Amino acid sequence: MPKTAATPSADAKATKARVRRGDLVIVEKRTPYTVGNPGANLRTEDVTQYSVMLITNLTRAGEIKMVRDVAWSDNGAPQKLDGMLYATGNRWTIPQSGINVDGAIGAARAHTYPNSTTPRAFPSLDAVKAALRPHRTLADGTENITREDVAEGVRQALAWLPVKGLWHNAEEQPASAVLAAEFQRARRVMRKLLKEGGRYQVETQSVEYYGKVKKLLAAARQFEAEDAAQTT
């Protein structure tokens, strides 16, 4: 996840070239709160929080100009990113090609105060990443493969593998292992049909399914590598 700073740097300039309207940006804020009992020893504490925002406007130079806070149902009022109240200047951009934006917005809105529907900012960058992780996608040309796509592929594979006795306890295996077994099965079926010939429609469907499982397997391995990196 590229990080940009309020003051342009070499890293920030490299990031700016990729920023587009509709991308997301995580904004770090340090907000002062008054704590303590009323009338006795009140004090002010700065709390660091993180908000997910939608980029709505860019400058002519391609820098982020205006954003909206997606936690609110109307995406909040447009705000200037530079000079935003309580913003520290730290922010992390997420290109729309790498995330299901609607899913990410739903995750931000689902993060509410206890026993309330009022959205709240995230307490740490790790908390934001954890909330958005299920909605990250892998770009494959014009196709984005999401974690939901991988999960559905696993469900379809599990519906077939145990029935055919190809694998015992498949449900307990990671997604990549299940899809690897399904990939091998799909390849065998495809090769058999192509060798026999004479059934063009069935052959075409088999080749398409083989390609689909291959992409899902690559995505599953990438997602699992990302998850493993988060725990180290």
N, C-alpha and C positions, 0 to 999 in steps of 0.2 A: 504494500500500500504506500504509494509515494507521499512524502511529506513536503509541504510547501511552507515557507516562512513569510512573514509580513515584509521583511527586507529581502529583495531578490538575491539569490545566490545561484551558483552554477547548478546545484541540484534543483532549485526551484525553477530556473529557466528551462531545464530539460522537461520538467513536469508541465509547465504552462503550455507547451506545444501540444499536449495531449488533452487539455481541458476543453470540454464542450458544454453547451447548455444541456441540461438534463442529467449531467454527472452529479454525483453526490460528494459532499465534503464533510468531514468530521471536524468540528470547531471546538477548540479547547477554551474554556472560560474560567476565570477565577472570580467568583462572586462573593461579596461580603454578606455575612449573615449575623444578626444580633442574637446571641444565645444567653441563657441564664434566666432566672426568675424575675418577673417584673418588679421593679423597685429595689432590687438587691443584686449588686455585682453583675450588672449587665456588661457584656463584652462583645466585641466584634471579631469574627473569625472568617478568614478567606477559605472558601471551599472550591476546589478544582472539579469541574464537571465537563461533560462532553455531549454535544448535540449533533444530530445528523441533519444536514441541510441540503437542499436541492439548489443547484446552480441555475439561475434564471437569466443572467445577463453577463456578458463579457465586455471588457474594454476593447478598443481597437487593436491594442497590442496582444489581445488574447488572454489577458489576465482575468481572474474572477472579479466581478464587480458587484453583482447583486445575488442574494440567496434568500431562500425561504426555509423556515424551520418545519420539517416534515412531520414533527410530532403532533402538530395540530391538524384537525380535520380539513381546514381550508389552506393548509401548508403555511399558515402565518402570513404576516405582512412582509412585503419585500424589505430587505435590509441591505445596507452596504456592508460588505465583508470587512474591508479596511476601516478601522475606526469603530467597529462594533463594540457596544458597551460591554465591558468586562472581558473581552476577548484578549487572550495572551499573545496572539500572533501565530500560535502553532495550529496547523491544520493538516489534514490528510485527505487527499482526493481519492475517489473511487470511480473509475470510468464506468459508464453505464454498460459497456461491453463486457464488464467483468462482474456484474451483479444484476439480479432480478430487482429492478428498482421498486416495483410495486410490493414485492415481498419485504424489501428493506424498509420501506415506509410503514408497512404493517407492523414490523418488529419494533420500530421506534415508537409507534403509537400504542403498542401493547405494553411498553415499559411505563407503568403508572405508579402513583403513590399507593401505599397499602389501603385496601378497602375503598378505592376511589377509581374513577375513570379519567382523572386528570393526569396527563402525561408528565413525565419528569425527565430531566437530563440524566445521563449515565454517570456513575461515580468514578469510572476509570476507563482508559482506552481499551484495556483488556475486556471490560464488560461490553463495550460497543462491539468489538470484534466478535465476541462470543454470540451476541444477538444477531449480527449480520452474517455470520459464517454459513448458516444453512442456505442463505440466498446468494452466495457467491457462485459465479458461473465460469465455465471455461469457453473461450471463444474458439470456434472451429469454423473458419471462414465466416459465413453469414449466420451460422448456427450456434446458439448458446446452449450448452448442456448444463443443467442445474443439478443440485443434489436431489431434488424431487424426481428428476428424470432418472437418475441412477437408482433411487429407491424403487421406482416403478419397474425398472428393468430387472432389479433383483426379485421383486415380487413375481414377475412373469416367469423368470428362470426357476424360482423355487416351486412354482406350480407344475413345472415339467420335470425337473431333475429327480425329486424323490419318487415320483410315479414310475419313472423308468429305471429306478434303482441305480442311477449313475453315481449317487453320492449319499452317504449316510450322514445324518446330523448337519445337513446343509444350512439349516436355519441359524446355526451357531457360528457360521463362518463369516468373515468380513465380506463386504460387498465385492471387493476386487476378486476374492477367491471364488465366490459364487459366479460372478460374470466370466471369470477365466474358464471355469468348467462349462458354462453355457456357450462361450466362444468356441471352445473345442468341439462341442456337439454341433453347433451351427455350421462350422467349417466342414465337418464330416458329412452332414446332410447335404450341404451345397455341392461338395465335390461329387457325391454320389449321383445327385440329380443332373449335374452337368455332364457327367460321364454317360449316364443312360440316355439323355437327350429326349426330344420329342414332346416335352411339356413346357413350352416357353413361359407361360404365365407362372407356373409353380417355380420354375427355375429363377425367374426374375424376382419373385417374392423372397426366395431363399437367399439370393445374392444381396438384396436390400436388407434383409434381417441380419445377415452376417456383418454387413457394414455398420449397421446400427449398434450391434452388440460390441463390435470392435471399438467404436467411439465411446460407448458407455464404460467399457473396461478401462480405457485410457483416462477418462474423467474420474472414475472411482479411485484409481491409483493416485491421481494428482490430489484429489480431495483428502485421501488418507495421509498422504505425505504432508499436506498443509496442517492437518489435525495433529500429526505427530510432532511437527515443528512447534506447534502452540504449547505442547506439554513439556518441551525440553527447556 
